[in-house]
Amino acid sequence: GQQVMQIPQYQHVQEGEDFTTYCNSSTTLSNIQWYKQRPGGHPVFLIQLVKSGEVKKQKRLTFQFGEAKKNSSLHITATQTTDVGTYFCASPSYNTDKLIFGTGTRLQVFP
Amino acid sequence: SAVISQKPSRDICQRGTSLTIQCQVDSQVTMMFWYRQQPGQSLTLIATANQGSEATYESGFVIDKFPISRPNLTFSTLTVSNMSPEDSSIYLCSAAEADTQYFGPGTRLTVL
């Protein structure tokens, strides 16, 4: 079945450093979504990318969808302690309304 | 975006008992989903709660263990039946608007 892998599984950075998480699928994705889950919280929708090669920015966050629509990345510039949490990518399962969630990348930021 | 509430927020239960989790959405939505999340893990879809028909369960989850109700477009319940310690987890409901999903705060279940 459709699987979405993320790397790295875990990363800790010093505040001010950059951070990138990568999302990879063996199949072409109709769209890719990113969610953030703070410790003890629930996943919160960040953004959706639909077009091949699409790039979107939200302040210090840059989201990219690969040309082949099989991978995506989330880059955070100059991390802050408020960026701490687990970042999940997700994509709709083929021909259904279900979302397939990636394995997640847990980000720890040290002040 | 939809605002979702869940209750209870947490519970500690004895093995062999059942717990019903309620999920309320502040607007009418077509699709609602129930997930399970173990600490430090990703989300595992239990089932899709269909309004007016039986829920659609994912592989490894069965109706007898996780009966779901969806009486209208704003409400759903998930029951965890005949609980064992392996059922200890966080249970999340979500509502879909277009392709994206909005999650409730979750129910943290501990089974002793």
Interface residues (C-beta under 8 A of the other chain):
Chain A: N31 Q33 G41 H42 P43 V44 F45 Q48 F88 A90 P92 D97 K98 L99 F101 G102 T103 G104 R106
Chain B: S1 M31 F33 G40 Q41 S42 L43 L45 T48 L92 A96 D99 T100 Q101 Y102 F103 G104 P105 G106
